[in-house]
Amino acid sequence: MKLSDHFKRIPEHVKQTQEFRTLRELVRQKKIGTATQFVKYVQSEMETCKNSLKSLCNVSTNNRKRVELSKEISFLKTIQEKVLPYL
């Protein structure tokens, strides 16, 4: 089943959020076609960001990178909470 078919089951109030628009653009850019690929992508990105954040915690000069990684982790957590239950 295509990911776009799964997206149709998501409630309208979730579709109206900025995160969902960003998610749709991300799916287009990464050419993710199925729900399984999407779940694996979200999980792998979450692990990558967490590992990168852990590696940067000992250095005090990388605050910009930490902020970027924290925002990405926050976005991925939002996607996990709002979108993944409908897939």
C-alpha positions in Angstrom: 0.0 0.0 0.0 1.4 3.4 -0.9 2.2 6.0 1.7 -0.2 8.5 0.1 -3.1 6.0 0.8 -2.1 5.9 4.4 -1.9 9.7 4.6 -5.6 9.8 3.6 -6.5 8.1 6.9 -4.8 10.9 9.0 -7.4 13.3 10.5 -7.7 16.7 9.1 -6.6 18.6 12.2 -3.2 16.8 11.9 -3.0 17.5 8.2 -3.4 21.2 8.8 -0.2 21.5 10.9 3.1 22.8 9.6 4.8 19.5 10.6 2.6 17.6 8.2 3.4 19.9 5.3 7.1 19.5 6.1 6.7 15.8 6.3 5.0 15.6 2.9 7.9 17.6 1.4 10.4 15.3 3.1 8.7 12.2 1.7 8.9 13.7 -1.8 12.6 14.6 -1.5 13.6 11.2 -0.1 11.3 9.3 -2.5 9.8 7.2 0.3 7.0 5.1 -1.2 5.7 2.7 1.5 4.8 2.9 5.1 7.5 0.4 6.1 10.1 2.5 4.4 8.8 5.6 6.2 8.9 4.0 9.6 12.4 2.7 9.1 13.5 6.1 7.8 12.1 7.9 10.9 13.7 5.4 13.3 17.1 5.5 11.6 17.1 9.3 11.5 16.1 9.5 15.2 19.0 7.2 16.1 21.4 9.1 13.9 20.4 12.4 15.5 20.7 11.0 19.0 24.1 9.6 18.4 25.3 12.8 16.9 23.9 14.8 19.8 25.7 12.5 22.2 29.0 12.9 20.4 28.6 16.7 20.6 27.8 16.9 24.2 31.4 17.0 25.4 32.4 19.9 23.1 31.2 23.3 24.0 31.7 25.0 20.7 29.1 23.2 18.7 26.0 24.8 20.1 24.5 25.6 16.6 24.8 21.9 15.6 23.2 20.9 18.9 20.2 23.2 18.3 19.7 21.9 14.8 19.8 18.3 16.0 17.5 19.1 18.8 15.0 20.6 16.4 15.2 17.6 14.1 14.7 15.2 17.0 11.7 17.3 18.2 10.2 17.1 14.7 10.7 13.3 14.5 9.1 12.8 17.9 6.1 14.8 16.7 5.9 12.7 13.6 6.1 9.5 15.7 3.3 10.8 18.0 0.9 12.2 15.4 1.4 10.3 12.2 2.9 6.9 12.8 -0.2 5.6 14.7 -2.2 5.9 11.5 0.2 3.9 9.4 
